[in-house]
Amino acid sequence: MLEKIIDILLEYNDLPRESITTQTRFLADLHMNSLDIMDMVGRFEEAFGVEIPTEDLNSIFTVGDLVAYLEKLV
């Protein structure tokens, strides 16, 4: 799951793959804006066959948070 998430994140920035870890923060480390995040959420929903309500995003700050959240859904 983590590798698939990293693949999607690499579409939004040109950081080295190894720099994205479970501690990587979407805003502070990946410098994503709200439009990027909403587009990215759509990609994760499609890739994992889930629906991520907007209000749930308030508790997802790191790649690790996202992994834990998605593991509960799939």
N, C-alpha and C positions, 0 to 999 in steps of 0.2 A: 504494500500500500504506500509506504513512504517513497519508494522509487517512482511510482506513478504520480504522486503529488509533486515531487521534485521535477519530473518531466514537464508537468503543466506550469509550474512556477518559472521554469527556465524560458518559457514562451514570453514572459513579461519582463525579463531583465537579462542582462548578459554577464551575470556573475559566473564564476567557475562552479561547476556542479558540487564539488566538495565543500564549498562555502555554505551550502544550505544544509542545515542540521535541524534536529527537533527543537533546538533553542532559537532558531532564526525567527525574528519578529517581522510580521508583514509590513508594518508601517515604518519602524525605525531602521530595520536592516535591509529590507527589500525596496524601500521608498515607494511603496504603492499608494496611489490615490484612491479615492472612493469609487471612481469609475472603473479602475483596474480591478478593485476588489469585487465589485458586483459582476463584472465580466468573468473573473476567475471563479466566483461561486457558481455561475452557470456552467462553466467547464467541469467543475468538480461534480455537480449534480448529474451532468451527462455521463461523465466517466464512471461514476460509481452507482448510477441508477437510484439516486436519493433526492430528496427535497430538503433544502436547508433554509428554514424560515429566517427572514432578515433579523428578527429579534435574537436569534441564537448567535449571530455574529458578534454580539456584545461580550461573549465569553471566549472568543477564539482570537488569541493574540499571537500565538506562535505556531510554527509548523507542527510541533508536538501536540498542541491543543487541537489542531485540525485532525491529526491522526486519531487521537483519542475519541473525538466527536464522531468521526466517520466509522470507526470500529464499532461503536454502539449501534449504528444504523444498518450496517451491512452484515 
